[in-house]
Amino acid sequence: MQRRVIRRRPNDRKQQRTRQHQRDQQVLTALYQISLACRGDPSFQQVFETIRHELANVFTFDAAYIALCASNSGNFRAALLVDEDLSEFLEHIEYGDLTGQIVTSGQPLFYRDLSADHVACQQSTTFGDHEKLSRAWMGVPLLIDTAAVGVISLQSYRVGIYKQSDLDLLQRMANVIAVALQNVALLEHRALLQAALEAQISERTAELAALQNISDGLVERQPLTVTLERALHEVLRLFQLDAGNVRLLDEQRQQLVLYAQHGFSADYVAQTTYIALTNSPIREVVLSGQSRITPHGWRQYHANSELPLEIFPPFESSLIMPLTFSGRVTGTLSLFGLAPRPFDEDEVHLAQGVAYQIAILIENSRLLDERERQIEELGAIGRIGQIVTASYDLDQMLAAIYQVFVDLTDATIFALIICDPESGAITNMAFVDEGEWFSLDLVGRKIQPNSLTGWIVQQREPLLFDDITTQVSELQRRGIEPSVVGRTTPPRSWVGVPIVAPDGEIMGVLMLQDYRPQRFDSGTIDFLGQVASHISMGVQKVRLFAERERLLVEARTHAQAAELQAHRIALVHRITTLLASSLDLDEILDLAAKELVQLFEVDHSGTVIIESEEYGYVAAEYPLTGVIGLPLDMRDNVIVKHLNATRRPVIISGFDQHPLAVQAGDVWRAMGITSLVIIPLVSRDRIFGTISLDSYRGVLDFSADELELMMTIATSVAVALENARLFAAEQAQHHTAERLREMARVLSSSFDPAEVLRLVLEELGRVINFDTASIMLLEGKTLRMVATKGYQDAHHAQTLSLPLDGSAAGEVARRRQSLLYVRGEQDLPWMNFASSASIATWLGVPLVARGRVVGVLNIDVRMPPPRDDDAILPPPRRFSQRDLEVAGSFANHAALAIENARLYQESVTRVEQELEIARNIQTNLFPRHLPNRPGIRIAARCIPARETGGDFYDVVELGQHIGIIVGDVSGKSIPAAMLMAAARSITRSEARNHTIPWVTLSETNRWLVDDVPRNSFVALNYALVDLQQQRITLASAGQLSPLLHRADGSISFLDSPPAIPLGINPSTEYCQIEVMLAPNDTILFYTDGIIEAHNQQRELFGFERIEQALQRWGNLEPNDLIEQLLAEVHAFSAGMPPHDDMTIVVMRMGP
């Protein structure tokens, strides 16, 4: 068969390319226009119309279908239907048959003749001319990746006008259009989100504004009802509800009181202002503290309750919130809607926040009201205090008090009754009702016992009624039958308090009443109670003033005597006050002498203190004549005997004839005294002194009253002196206690026996006044004197020894109790030796430590030296009971300190012996000679601490090897030395048996474990030096890493793998490292005594300093290097004693 070849003419191809180019331009223009239409904020209808128009420039079609899928499957979000000149934009329509297939499959559809190729097509959406049917049909999905987001179909009434290339072109354009439409959808979605966000911001702004408006009530001082009305208005506006109210619990938490409402009638307000909590439909909200939500059917919900629904608007929904502050419900916030209203979780949370804000608002207002009320009440109380202070007329006082109440409170009725405490009759009263004074003709009558006032008088307690008309049962329970006084209308609120005198007598009743209920509370009772206290003082003051006036009238005949007595009392009071202002004995005596001279206008005053029946002395005088301190013989003193008999002042004049001047007349005349009064000073029924008032100019003459005044003043002086003595004794006791504490501290500061003995006697003199003292320690059956104080020949005294038997000190030791000797009074086995001849009083105290008598403390008072003249000498001082107690306490501390010093000295001696043994053991363990081999130089030094620390070293020759051992045993003294010896011996033995260092350590550890004491161990470095290979192998058991100083000056640590010390775990495996050495390389072994050496600032020498020292001196020979290192350590320590052994071993390779 002959093939026919058809050749295209060049012009045809050129025309074809031109047409193709034109069509491509049309496609690009269309896509560009579509993309422009998608910019800004276009609607889908505008975009679809642009797509239709632009597609018409590229394709020929009679009808078109452009649709964008909704986010949920099964329908189109928007679609444009076109049939010739008709078009319709639809939203939210279901998929058609063909378009649904395209969206579902994501594949295009193509029909040359739809009626012939797809006769089963049932389009769900028809449009345009129903008589004409589409013939040629092609549709493509709008694809984003592989997902179909829409569809475009083009249709024609002619058959076969579309080709596969048209379908492909439409698909390509659809892919671009899909992106543009998706951008439009995203922009629309963003706009929706932004609108929703703006709506939420608007809502939150409104909420915050409402909360702010509510919070403004915290700073704006307005009545609570006004503040709550405004807050309620904000809440209703915020939640868009129709009505609401705020109720607060009363003080007794029995009633819910209406404070604010909106949307309710006047009947509702009148009937529900006060609601008993037990009957309230919102009782559970108050008790549980939980909100109650009724989204619908509010009236049906309350249909069977006792709630009067007829006064409520036709509510359908409600939200009841508790008002809670600090965990306590104070009221409720109720919101109502006339339509059903569901409350979502956010709204409930918001409502809770609003309720809490209102609760804070209420609490703040309450506190401010309470503060203002307290301020006003304090001001009123102050004014009433001024009134009662200034007034001396009861009726005027009551009228002025009423005026204060008028300014303070709006109570309707004020009543104040004053009655006689003995008869109970009313003496004064005020009753004011709404500003009108009522004269009730009750003065002179008794208060009715069954009345409100009578109940207060009988029970002496306040009384409060919130509403008398509703509290009938409470009145009956108390047996009260109230009666109307004043106007015919009975009051509802009633409060009253008793007016009680300081002695407990009832003086009257103060009352407030009001025609309104709930007007008073417990705060009112507190305020009235304070006012009543002032009124009580005012009434008592008026009565006392009246009584005083009466007494003054009665006492006018005795005015002069009373004035004189008052003057004397004032003088006595002044002197007594002056005397009481001081607790210094000398100052009191001087003050009394001076005041008496000025008061009684005498020339001189002298005070004598009687110390005993035999001795007294002049303790004070004014003016000074130089006799203070003059001793007086009290034996058979006639004046003292007279004063003991009479206990009254005595006037002595005419010394020649007066029997009381026999003994002292000449002395008085020598002093220029011509007459004197002697007044006894008596305390605890004992005369302990006298005061004399002396005249140089004539005979003294005092009346009986003046002598009585002298005795009164002398009594005050005696009391002041006794107080001063007691205070001095207390101070002395306090001082003694302080000294005993200080003594215990001082004695514990030393363990030197001689120093402790010296300190004991030194401190004893600070708490007890003595002449001589000594300490005798028990040695077998003998007491040996070891320390003295106050002896002229202390050395001779310390050679004295006494037997236990036949000596007073021995009796103290044998009896284990203190003994007191007073010359001439006791019979004790006293030893006759020279130093005891002058002892007047002796106190022996046993020194007992840990239940054992260790010695005796002797405390002496000596006889005064004899005088040639006949001067009166004070008797030797005696030890008081306080001295005995102090000496006993002191001896307890002293004995313990002496015993501790003795035990410490024994311990120190024993420790020194052990340390010496340990040092000998350690010294014997060190090698006497170090190996001297070619190619290596070794030097070592160990400086033991005072307490042997356990450092040791050894150098073992092993053929062509040298073993170096450096160890540190934990612990001190002999145990450490013994463990050191064991460790060194085992290591040396194992080093000879094994040529591998880690094996040597492992075997040494295995042998040591059973012999190491608990909590002890051995830290050890073992190095094996190969002289031929110039190599060192190091194994470590918890010892410090040696330092390597290379010939080139570099320094590094020889860090072997970490391992625990020897003697802890028998199965411990040790490791080793090998390091090649070169000539002049130096290795430094050291123990922690070098590193932990510290200076006076407690700084450690440390690793950094030893590195620096090795850097400086590493090129020296081993011995020289050790000298330099130890010199630097000693210089750093600056005299601080080492607390651990310091060991250094230096090995240097030869050239």
Phi, psi and omega in degrees: 000135181276126180278140180258123181257125179255122181255134177274144177280150181303326182295324180296317180295322180295319180294321179298316179297323180295317180296319180297318179298319180296318181295321177300319178297321178297318180297313181298318179297317180299312181296323178296315181296321179296318179296324176295322181294335182276354180281166180073228182226063184281161172273160178297327180296317179297317181294316180298318179298321178293319178300314180301315183295317183288325176295328179295337177280347182250321184241159174258123179205155177259332180219155180214156180222112180240122185217150177239131183289148171280167182294329175266144186287156174106347179208164177265139177290318179210148180209146175242121180253129184233131173222100183055246185269358181263145174212149179215133179259122183239154177231144175057063177243155182285160176297146168278179181295307184285315180296325177297320177298318181297315182293318184291316183274337184072017181241149178286161174236146184215127178227125173290321180219103186297321184292330181271321186274340186218064184292339183275002183295127175237093182288131180280340181234120178245153185202152174081214183281110183285347180282333181264136179245143179292141178250287175285137188209129172218141181218143182228150176279152170269108190257135165243108193060245180250002183264133178275122180251001180179191183207147171231126174234139176242139186226154178218150178279356178257152183271135168071026180276347180256143179244172179298324178296326176295318179298317180297318179296318180298322179296317181296316178296323180297325179297320178290317181298325180301318179297316181297316180294324178296322177297318178299317179297319179295320178297320179295318179297320178297320179297320179296316179298318180296320179295319179296319178297316179297325179293317178296318179298320179297318179296313180298322179298318178296320179297314180296322179297319179295315178298322179295317179297323177292318181294335179302335179295342179289332184252340179269115183279099177227164176303148184300322181296321179294316180298317181290324176299317180293319179297320180295320178299318179295320181294315180296321178293323182293317183266000178056049177250172193258333184206164179184168177207161175236125178239142179238145176288142176286179186298327179274000181054038179250337184227148172261119186257131179284122180249334181205145178206156176211132178090011180246161182274170177294327177297320179299316181295317183294322186272339188238017178302319176241122179235126177296134183299325182295333182259001187281138176292345180253024180300319182295327177297319180291317185286321183272337184073017181249148180288158174231126185244129174237097185288335180199163176069038183296316183293321178296324181298324182258014185297323184264007180271175179276009182290129179286086186296340183293339180265001179261145169297165182286071181289150175243333184221159179203156174222111183253120183243136173285142173265109188242132175224126180055042176075008183238126179284124181251351182172196181222153171242115183247128179239138185229148175233144179280349179238159175303141184213106173285142178248115179282175186298321180296319180294323179294317178299319179297316180298321177297318177297318179297317180299319179295321178297319180293322178298318177297318180301316181294315181296319179297316179296320179298315180296318179295318178298318180295320179295313179297321179296316179296320178298314180296319181292320177298320177297318179295318179298320177298317179295319180295322176300319178294322181296310183292335178286321186272339188265142175236014177236121187295318181296317176297323179297316182295322180294318180294323178294320178300320181297324176297319179293325177300317180289336186265317190232159177256022178302143185289320188235136174240130180221138180215121183240131174245129181232163179281128185293336182272310183271337184080001180283148179286128180255326179213151177200159174222131178223114184234122181243112181051046176085355182256127178280133179245130173263106189267002178054045181254351181296131182096344179266161175270154179287135180296129185292332182265011178271170176302315180294320179297322179298318180296319181295320182286317185273343182057035180229153176290163182221135183221129173233128177285323179205102183299326184294336181253355183249043182297319181297324179292321176298317181294321180300324181272357181072032183257134174240092184292145177234150182278127179240137180089247179282167182282341181280125180284145176287162178253309176271139184212132177215139179208150179227150178283149172257112189244135177285161179302333179273006176094356180285140177284128182249349180159192182221138175247128187226150167231141179222158180210148179279356176254149180279168172056042184262342186232158180215190181296330176297324177298318180298317179299316180296312181297326178297318179292319177298318180299324178298317178295318180298320178302314180294322179295316179296317180296322178296317179297316180294319177295322178298318179295318179296321179297317178299321180294317181293325179296321179296317181292333187261009182298329181290339181251021186300316185295316179296319180295320180296319179296316180297320179296321178297316179295318179299321179295319179296315179298318180297318180296314180294317179299319179297317178298317180293322182286345182282354182227149175240016178265123187300312181294321180295321178295316180298315180296317181297316180297317180299315182293315182295321181293322177299315182287324184290315185258008173053051176255174184271333187203151175222139178226144180240129179247132175254127181264111182279324181204182178293347184248340192222142173209172180205157178282119186262335182200156175202158173207131350292166184287132176235000177093017182258000180297132181093354182297122180285148182229139179274117183264001181291126180054038181283119186292327181292317179296318178299318179296315181294324177296327182280320187260328185055032181230157176296153179226135177262128181239120174223164182060070187301333183292324184259340187284127183295335181278354181260009185298315187275327188246002184303315182297319179297316180298316180297321180297331180276355180088012182276133178252336180202151180204157174245129179249124184245130181284146171255114188244132175216130181054041177063028178226134177278115182249004179179178178219156172239129178247135173253118191248147176239135175261356193242350182171194184274134177278143180219111180237143179285171179298322179295321179293319176297322177296321178296319176301317181295323178296315179294319179299322176299318178296320178296318180298318178296316180298318179296319179296318177298319179296320179295317179297319179295318179298319179296319179296317178297319178297320178295317178297317179297320179297316179299318179296319181293324178296319177295317179295322179297318179298320179294316182295316182295329180279357183277352182220147175242014176277117185306315181296319180293320179297317178299317178298316181294324179301310181289327179296313181289330180300321181293344180275345183243339180227135179275116180219170176261313178224156178207154179209160176240129177241128180257145183278124177231095184069242180258016185233144172257120181251130179284123185244346180203144180222162173212131177095350180282141177290320179247078185294324183294317180294322182296325183284357175267359185282137174228143181232144175283156177296320181274132175088012177228151179296318178297323177297322178298320178299315182292319183290319181280342182060034177214157183289148177231141179242130179241129174237126185306127176087355183246322182252156177244094182245153176292080186273134179277137180270098171223162193302318187287347181266354185294328184264008182286125176265320179220135181229138177235118177252128184235130179288143174260106186244123179231125179054041176079006183236134177285121180254349181171193182223137175259120180256127179235127189236147165243127186265157175289142177295149180295145181293149179241154182283328182277180180263028182297146178283126181251141176293146180293155178301145181290142177254152175285132180271174176298325177298320179299320180297315182293317180296318180297322179295314178296317181298318182296325178300312179296316183297316181299317180295319180295319179295315181295319178298319179297319179296313181295322179296319180297320177296319180295319180298318180298314180297317180295319179299321178295316179296320180295322179296318177298315181297320180294322179295317178299313182297317182297320181290341180279338182289141178296136181286328179226140177265148181303141176241089185242147176297143176087359179206141176231132185230138173222151182212154178207135174231124179249103183292147170283173180301315172266119185305125186267347176104007178287142172209160175213162178202152176232122186245128175274124183232065181070239179275009178239156174231127177262132180245124181243126175229118184225165179216117181265133177290149180104180184226167168062213189297317179303319180293321181294320179294316178296324178299316181296317180296315182297316181296316183295315182295319181296315178301317182294313182292331179294327178283335182273337186227138181262002179251119185303319183293329177291319177303315180293318181298316180292320177300316179299318182298320180286329186280332192305317184287341184258352182279126178299161179301139180065023176240160179197172180232116173270129190211138168252131175236119181242134178247117183259122176268110185290326181286313182277353185050059183225144177241134176244125188239130170238138186234140175239071175077011180266160182296144182290132177293163178252136179252121177252110181285161180298332181278001177098353180285152184230139176208158175272140173270086185271105174276161179305140183297144178206154182282159180296169179286151173090010182253307184232121184293339184262011181295133176255133183253157182240177181211161175233155177239137180225130176279140182246161178235163178305142179070009169286141183238135176242130182250116172261142182205161178248175187291346177297330177289311184294322187266008172299134186231158179262189184290343177269010180065022176274142180275150175297313167077171182288324184296320181290324180289327175296314181297321180295318179294327178297322182283320190245013186293342181273359181280164174292154186310312181298316180294321179298317180298318180300316181294317180298313181294326178297318180293320179297316180294321179295321180293318183291334175052049175088356178288129183292142178289140179262358180210158177300149176240116183237135177225131172235126182241129176240129181233127179285140179279169180290000000 
